[in-house]
Amino acid sequence: MRNKIKRRKEGKKKIFLLVITFFIFTFLFSNVNALGITPGRTSFEFEPDIEKIVEFRLVNTENKAMNISLKVGGEWSDFVILNQTSVKFNADEYMKTLSYKVRFPSSIDSGGIKAKIIASETASNNLAQGTTIGINIAVEHQLYVLSNITAPEKEEINVTKVFVKHYQKGEPAKVEVEIINPSAETMKNVYSTMLVYDRYGLLRSQFNSTHIDIEPNKTETIEAYWDTYGFEKGDYGANLIIYYNNKTEEQGLIISLGSDRIEIGFGKFEFEKHPTVPISITEIKKINPVIIALIVAIILFIIVDIIVFIYLKKKTKKIIN
């Protein structure tokens, strides 16, 4: 009998550990991202042994209190120094301007993306106020270096910025894509297609831009109109496809849609698993994920405990009989 009681206690311990694990995963992945970064990319012509100060801005798109960590990645991570590696937003703060210093080396082999400033929400938020941990999206600012040595040979197009200047909710948004032709040849019939996805990876919109030719070593802007009717405020993933000279180039985008502004940055949007519970996204945002996780954990613990109790009771009764 003692062995049975001991096994029951051990079973409860294992079940408790499983419930705690479930709680942790639910807590980590029940979040709403509220972070944007602009510009998505800064481009420079290569100049040996010089220093430049580059500014960028972090945007608190949902006006919530949060802590942001910053780190440098990419080929030039050793040549880039951030002015600070962490930022704290209060709920009433919308934007912060930051900067980093980059020291160009003596030479480079080719142009391209040399460094990335990666910003992500940390886990040290004030959970008592209903904030969440933004781990789904790490937005990035890219440092792109043009090399006049290799650019004419590669004939690669360079998308430097995607932006919306003026926007009002419910009206078509004029999306502008700034493009540099670093090659020695004219790029013919350049245009773009943008595909916009919601947070669960469902395609919500697809639209094309105007068609233009871009002369050698020139910067031009193509325009497209995005019908935002039916889109709620929040974050969306997008895929930008540029067509030129019978070639294509793709760029991942992160879009933060507000009531009177749209922020677009370069980066990969990590989509969430679509909820199976029939509850609206608005209602999910209002519920503290910690409370959800605790309720689910308690319910699971009670159900499992009842099942184990009934099973052991039946087994004991069978042995006695």
Secondary structure, DSSP 8 states (H G I E B T S, - for coil): -HHHHHHHHHHHHHHHHHHHHHHHHHHHH-----EEEE-SEEEEE--TT-EEEEEEEEEETT---EEEEEEEESTTGGGEEES-SEEEE-TT--EEEEEEEEE--S--S--EEEEEEEEEE-S-S-GGGT-----S--EEEEEEEE-TTTHHHH---EEEEEE-SS--TTS-EEEEEEEEE-SSS-EEEEEEEEEEE-TTS-EEEEEEB--EEE-TTEEEEEEEEE--TT--SEEEEEEEEEEETTEEEEEEEEEEE-SS-EEEEES--------SS---HHHHHHS-HHHHHHHHHHHHHHHHHHHHHHHHHHHHHHHH-
